[in-house]
Amino acid sequence: MLDRSPQKARFITFEGGEGVGKSTQVKRLLASLARQSIAAVRTREPGGTSKAEAVRAFILQGRSEAWGPGAEAVLFAAARYNHVSELIAPNLTAGRWVISDRFADSTRAYQGLTGGVDVRLIDALEILALDGNKPDLTIVLDMDPEAAFRRVLERETEAALVATGDRFEKEDLEWHRRLRDAFLAIARNNAERCVIIPANQTEDALEQEIWDVMVRRFPELQFEHTA
């Protein structure tokens, strides 16, 4: 486990179902931190490094689906192990904040609580992959799956990607309802780390609410915030 001062660097993760706006708010948070002269890097899961991005492509293209959620959990853990060791831990040690679009809670929600993978396997993979590098704060963006689905369809239509959405976006509505419940359960069971924020609001309002949470959690941040 790497020894790092929490006053010098913070590890923030964003979680939630499909279409809740995580990527947009990650970008906005990076901009807010930059305005406060806080060095930070943006990353995502699966991905973040070249090896992890290769695993991401394999999974999201549906090539691992036939292997089952257990095998997918192992693949995600392998990508996460590389991501943590090559990107997350070195940046935190160097004093740079890390903001990640998804992290270990997604495996626990998607493959564990929704996919039915034994929690003992999820726990063991998480211990191995994280090597003690747990998030300081996890923002769980919550939205009714039907509303989130409309967002996904609008996004894909605008980008002419209706037929090429990733394999998790193509699951049925009931599956996404279970996924939402999984994220909410994770947040409730980790209340010291996780904050649930309703995502069905304007991007500016959501950004401000996230920043308010950040200021309350991390005293080194200033209260002033201009979107």
C-alpha angles and dihedrals in degrees: 000000000000118000112227135162112245088211092063101046138013130202112215125182132191120211138174143105129301117300099013095123103255097144093051093050092046088057092047093049091051089053091049092051091048090055087058091049092247113150110229139162128213122222141155144210133271087028138026096135131050093254093046091047089056089055089047092056092047093052102038092048086061096246093127097044094096090055091065133235094289093060090043090054089055091049092050090049092051091051090046093051090056092043093052096044097044104034118007102045096041092051093047090049090050090054098255120133115237121215114190130191097220129346139173095327089067092061090047090050102038104035099020114040096018100031097041099237112159111265090226090064091045090050093049094048091048093052090050097045100042099045088198096312099127122165118265089213135009119200110205110199109206128199137153106266093232091058090044090051090056089053092050092049092048091049094049093045091053090050094042089239101123093125097042107053114138119271096257092054088057095060115110125265095258090055090053091049089056089047091054091050089050093055092046091051091050091050093049091049092049101040093149090063107024130069121189114216124183107243097195095096136085117295091244093051091047091049091052093049091051091049091050089055091049093052093049091049100041115041092192089074121088122238094230113097130170118187 
